[in-house]
Amino acid sequence: MNKHHFPLISVPFEQLSDTPLQGMQMRRLNDSSDISMVYDELLEYDIRKKSQTAEFNKRLPGFIKAVNKICDCAKVNLQ
């Protein structure tokens, strides 16, 4: 099976310490460096055919801000 997985998380790694996900390599959804690595991997594995790095970098801060807003709202709703 030649499939690629791109596990993304929105919680700190420490919160996974006692879960089955603990040993998996994951990327943080709200970290620009991690999301940039996922973008590069999508290109590397031909999942994304065309590189639009300038557009990606332009939109990335807004994406990170939106993810953080969603995560903050989820935290409030869980309390």
Secondary structure, DSSP 8 states (H G I E B T S, - for coil): -------EESS-GGGGTTSTTTTS--EETT-HHHHHHHHHHHHHTTSS-S--HHHHHHHHHHHHHHHHHHHHHHHHHH-
